Amino acid sequence: MSMTSRLERAQEKAAILAEALPYIREFTGSIVVIKYGGHAMEDPALADLFAQDVVLMRLVGMNPVVVHGGGPQISDLMRRLGKEPEFVDGLRVTDAETVDIVRMALVGKVNREVVAGVNRHGSYAVGLSGEDAGLLTAVARDERLGFVGDVGSVDPSIVQRLIREELIPVIATVGVDEGGQPYNVNADAVAGAIAEAVGAVKLVYLTNVTGLYTDYPDESSLVSRLDVAQLESLRADGAFDQGMIPKVDSCISALKKGVSSAHILDGRLPHALLLEFFTREGVGTMVTP
């Protein structure tokens, strides 16, 4: 590579850093809740880039909080243990044996992997679940589903304590009811509830699609920005499939309760978080109040 080419590349990098500066200044000290899952979690290369992004966010003064599920990992462990997954209306039937498997998969395996991935780039991540320090109280959703719960309440004290210590909470979405019974709780709903409870500036969902579409999969119907009223209208019109609805509902609730913006990003895109937060163009769909 010639001296001129090296200089041009260096200048491009400097321009990128300069472009990021006002966004770094704007978000310093802010809490950002990130729902992590899908292909971004399953692909080792993307998982490592996600970990880099989260550590960089922490280093420039932001306070990321990671919330993760792990549906494929739960199903895989169930089959390895000789139990076939069963679903009703898209939700996993979770009997007493299955809820133990859920805890093993989410808390014992996935959470440990996410924490280890982040800590390879800086010793910041601390793993916990909704069972820790009364973080997540669950209420039963439907007796047909067994121990599948909705978010009852969130006590953010442990998350706020970790943030004050400049650590990155990584939360597995197992909750407990008032009697201590564990429940499997939808990770999208938990991310929204935690964003509300900690006063997050941003709520981010990493997904397996480019953003929100009014007529999926028609690429021309991708929406880059809309407000809550528009999102509610699309929701009422049935514009979203079953997998997107929990994310959309959580975005609507969080924005109505003080979160400044919500983002639906393509987790398959390398450095999606950095592109959304630190560039003028951004990626995915942003929803505002």
C-alpha positions as CSV (number, residue, x, y, z in Angstrom):
1,M,0.0,0.0,0.0
2,S,1.4,3.4,-1.0
3,M,2.0,6.2,1.5
4,T,-0.9,8.2,-0.1
5,S,-3.3,5.2,0.3
6,R,-2.3,4.8,4.0
7,L,-2.9,8.5,4.6
8,E,-6.3,8.4,3.0
9,R,-7.4,5.4,5.1
10,A,-6.1,7.1,8.2
11,Q,-8.1,10.3,7.3
12,E,-11.2,8.2,6.7
13,K,-10.9,6.7,10.2
14,A,-10.3,10.1,11.7
15,A,-13.5,11.4,10.0
16,I,-15.5,8.5,11.4
17,L,-14.3,9.3,14.9
18,A,-15.1,13.0,14.4
19,E,-18.6,12.1,13.2
20,A,-19.1,10.0,16.3
21,L,-18.1,12.7,18.8
22,P,-21.4,14.6,19.1
23,Y,-23.3,11.4,19.7
24,I,-20.8,10.2,22.3
25,R,-21.2,13.6,24.0
26,E,-25.0,13.3,23.8
27,F,-25.3,9.8,25.3
28,T,-22.6,9.9,27.9
29,G,-24.1,8.8,31.2
30,S,-27.3,7.5,29.5
31,I,-28.7,4.0,30.1
32,V,-29.4,1.9,27.0
33,V,-31.2,-1.4,27.3
34,I,-30.4,-3.9,24.5
35,K,-32.4,-7.0,23.8
36,Y,-29.9,-9.5,22.4
37,G,-30.9,-12.6,20.5
38,G,-31.5,-14.2,17.2
39,H,-28.8,-14.7,14.6
40,A,-26.5,-12.2,16.3
41,M,-26.3,-14.5,19.3
42,E,-26.0,-17.8,17.4
43,D,-23.2,-16.7,15.0
44,P,-19.9,-16.6,16.9
45,A,-18.4,-13.9,14.7
46,L,-21.4,-11.6,15.2
47,A,-21.5,-12.4,18.9
48,D,-17.9,-11.2,19.2
49,L,-18.7,-8.0,17.3
50,F,-21.7,-7.4,19.6
51,A,-19.4,-7.8,22.6
52,Q,-17.0,-5.3,21.2
53,D,-19.8,-2.8,20.6
54,V,-21.1,-3.1,24.1
55,V,-17.7,-2.6,25.7
56,L,-17.0,0.4,23.5
57,M,-20.3,1.9,24.5
58,R,-19.2,1.5,28.2
59,L,-15.8,3.0,27.5
60,V,-17.2,6.1,25.9
61,G,-19.5,6.7,29.0
62,M,-22.7,5.0,28.0
63,N,-24.4,2.5,30.4
64,P,-25.5,-0.6,28.4
65,V,-27.8,-3.2,30.0
66,V,-28.1,-6.5,28.0
67,V,-31.3,-8.6,28.2
68,H,-31.2,-12.0,26.5
69,G,-33.5,-14.9,25.8
70,G,-32.5,-18.2,24.2
71,G,-35.4,-20.1,22.7
72,P,-33.3,-22.2,20.3
73,Q,-30.9,-23.1,23.1
74,I,-33.8,-24.1,25.3
75,S,-35.2,-26.3,22.6
76,D,-31.8,-27.9,21.9
77,L,-31.3,-28.7,25.5
78,M,-34.8,-30.2,25.9
79,R,-34.2,-32.5,22.9
80,R,-30.8,-33.6,24.3
81,L,-32.6,-34.5,27.6
82,G,-35.2,-36.4,25.7
83,K,-38.1,-33.9,25.9
84,E,-39.7,-32.6,22.8
85,P,-40.7,-28.9,22.9
86,E,-44.4,-28.2,22.7
87,F,-46.0,-24.8,21.7
88,V,-49.4,-23.3,22.1
89,D,-50.1,-20.1,20.1
90,G,-46.3,-19.8,19.5
91,L,-45.5,-20.0,23.3
92,R,-43.6,-22.8,24.9
93,V,-45.5,-25.1,27.2
94,T,-43.4,-25.0,30.3
95,D,-44.1,-27.7,32.9
96,A,-42.1,-28.2,36.1
97,E,-39.4,-30.2,34.3
98,T,-39.2,-27.8,31.4
99,V,-38.8,-24.7,33.7
100,D,-35.7,-26.4,35.2
101,I,-34.4,-26.9,31.7
102,V,-35.1,-23.2,30.9
103,R,-33.1,-22.2,33.9
104,M,-30.2,-24.5,32.9
105,A,-30.2,-23.2,29.3
106,L,-30.7,-19.4,30.0
107,V,-28.9,-18.9,33.3
108,G,-26.4,-21.8,33.2
109,K,-25.3,-21.7,29.6
110,V,-26.4,-18.7,27.5
111,N,-25.9,-16.1,30.2
112,R,-22.4,-17.4,31.0
113,E,-21.5,-17.3,27.3
114,V,-22.6,-13.7,26.8
115,V,-20.8,-12.6,30.0
116,A,-17.6,-14.4,28.9
117,G,-17.9,-12.9,25.4
118,V,-18.1,-9.4,26.7
119,N,-15.4,-9.9,29.3
120,R,-12.9,-11.0,26.6
121,H,-12.9,-7.3,25.6
122,G,-13.0,-5.7,29.1
123,S,-13.9,-7.0,32.5
124,Y,-17.3,-5.3,32.8
125,A,-20.1,-7.9,32.4
126,V,-21.9,-9.3,35.4
127,G,-24.5,-12.0,34.8
128,L,-27.8,-12.3,36.7
129,S,-31.3,-13.4,36.1
130,G,-34.7,-12.1,37.1
131,E,-34.5,-14.3,40.2
132,D,-31.6,-12.3,41.6
133,A,-32.3,-9.6,44.2
134,G,-36.0,-9.6,43.4
135,L,-35.3,-8.1,39.9
136,L,-38.3,-9.7,38.1
137,T,-41.6,-10.7,39.5
138,A,-43.7,-12.9,37.2
139,V,-47.4,-13.6,37.0
140,A,-48.8,-16.7,35.3
141,R,-50.1,-16.1,31.8
142,D,-52.3,-19.1,31.0
143,E,-52.7,-22.4,32.8
144,R,-52.4,-24.2,29.5
145,L,-48.8,-23.0,29.2
146,G,-47.7,-24.0,32.7
147,F,-44.9,-21.9,34.1
148,V,-44.9,-19.2,31.4
149,G,-45.2,-15.7,33.0
150,D,-45.8,-12.1,32.1
151,V,-43.9,-9.3,33.8
152,G,-45.6,-8.5,37.1
153,S,-43.1,-5.9,38.4
154,V,-39.4,-4.9,38.2
155,D,-37.2,-3.9,41.1
156,P,-34.2,-2.3,39.3
157,S,-32.1,-1.9,42.4
158,I,-29.5,-4.5,41.5
159,V,-29.2,-3.2,38.0
160,Q,-28.8,0.4,39.1
161,R,-26.1,-0.7,41.6
162,L,-24.1,-2.5,38.9
163,I,-24.4,0.6,36.7
164,R,-23.1,2.8,39.4
165,E,-20.1,0.5,39.6
166,E,-19.6,1.0,35.9
167,L,-20.4,-2.6,35.1
168,I,-22.6,-4.1,32.4
169,P,-25.6,-6.1,33.7
170,V,-26.4,-9.2,31.5
171,I,-29.8,-10.4,32.4
172,A,-31.4,-13.8,31.7
173,T,-35.2,-13.6,31.6
174,V,-36.3,-16.1,34.3
175,G,-38.6,-14.5,36.9
176,V,-40.3,-15.7,40.0
177,D,-43.8,-15.3,41.5
178,E,-44.4,-14.1,45.0
179,G,-44.0,-17.7,46.3
180,G,-40.6,-18.1,44.6
181,Q,-41.8,-20.3,41.7
182,P,-39.7,-19.7,38.6
183,Y,-41.3,-18.7,35.3
184,N,-40.1,-18.4,31.8
185,V,-40.8,-14.8,30.7
186,N,-40.6,-13.4,27.2
187,A,-37.3,-11.6,26.8
188,D,-38.8,-8.8,24.6
189,A,-41.3,-7.9,27.3
190,V,-38.6,-8.0,30.0
191,A,-36.3,-5.7,28.0
192,G,-39.1,-3.1,27.7
193,A,-40.0,-3.4,31.4
194,I,-36.4,-3.0,32.5
195,A,-35.9,0.0,30.2
196,E,-39.0,1.7,31.8
197,A,-37.8,0.8,35.4
198,V,-34.2,2.1,35.0
199,G,-35.2,5.3,33.0
200,A,-33.3,4.2,29.8
201,V,-32.8,6.7,27.1
202,K,-32.9,4.0,24.4
203,L,-34.5,0.5,24.1
204,V,-32.9,-1.6,21.3
205,Y,-34.0,-4.9,19.8
206,L,-31.5,-6.8,17.7
207,T,-33.6,-9.0,15.4
208,N,-33.2,-11.1,12.2
209,V,-34.9,-8.5,10.0
210,T,-33.7,-5.1,8.7
211,G,-36.3,-3.2,10.7
212,L,-40.1,-2.7,10.7
213,Y,-42.0,-3.2,7.5
214,T,-45.6,-2.1,6.6
215,D,-45.8,-5.0,4.2
216,Y,-43.1,-7.6,5.0
217,P,-41.1,-8.8,3.1
218,D,-41.4,-6.0,0.6
219,E,-38.1,-4.1,1.0
220,S,-39.7,-0.9,-0.2
221,S,-42.1,-0.9,2.8
222,L,-39.2,-0.7,5.3
223,V,-39.9,2.2,7.7
224,S,-36.8,4.1,9.0
225,R,-38.6,6.3,11.5
226,L,-42.1,6.6,13.0
227,D,-43.8,7.7,16.2
228,V,-45.9,5.8,18.7
229,A,-49.2,6.7,17.2
230,Q,-48.1,5.5,13.8
231,L,-46.7,2.3,15.3
232,E,-50.0,1.7,17.2
233,S,-51.9,2.2,13.9
234,L,-49.8,-0.4,12.1
235,R,-50.2,-2.8,15.0
236,A,-53.9,-2.5,14.9
237,D,-53.9,-3.0,11.1
238,G,-52.1,-6.4,11.6
239,A,-48.9,-5.2,9.8
240,F,-46.6,-7.3,12.0
241,D,-46.1,-11.1,12.3
242,Q,-46.4,-13.0,15.6
243,G,-42.6,-12.8,16.4
244,M,-42.5,-9.1,16.0
245,I,-45.6,-8.3,18.1
246,P,-44.0,-8.6,21.6
247,K,-41.2,-6.2,20.5
248,V,-43.7,-3.7,19.1
249,D,-45.9,-3.9,22.2
250,S,-42.9,-3.4,24.5
251,C,-41.7,-0.4,22.4
252,I,-45.1,1.2,22.7
253,S,-45.3,0.7,26.4
254,A,-41.7,1.9,27.1
255,L,-42.1,5.0,25.0
256,K,-45.3,5.9,26.7
257,K,-43.5,5.5,30.1
258,G,-40.6,7.8,29.5
259,V,-38.1,6.0,27.3
260,S,-36.9,8.5,24.7
261,S,-36.6,6.2,21.7
262,A,-36.8,2.5,20.6
263,H,-34.9,0.9,17.9
264,I,-35.4,-2.3,15.8
265,L,-32.1,-3.3,14.3
266,D,-30.8,-6.1,12.1
267,G,-28.5,-8.1,14.4
268,R,-27.0,-9.8,11.4
269,L,-25.3,-6.5,10.4
270,P,-21.8,-6.2,11.8
271,H,-21.5,-3.4,14.4
272,A,-25.2,-2.6,14.1
273,L,-25.2,-0.9,17.5
274,L,-22.3,1.5,16.6
275,L,-23.9,2.3,13.2
276,E,-27.2,3.2,14.9
277,F,-25.8,5.2,17.7
278,F,-22.7,6.9,16.3
279,T,-23.4,7.7,12.6
280,R,-25.7,10.2,11.0
281,E,-27.3,7.6,8.7
282,G,-28.2,5.0,11.4
283,V,-29.7,1.6,10.5
284,G,-33.0,-0.1,11.1
285,T,-36.2,1.5,12.5
286,M,-36.3,4.2,15.2
287,V,-39.6,4.8,17.1
288,T,-40.0,8.1,19.0
289,P,-42.8,9.3,21.4
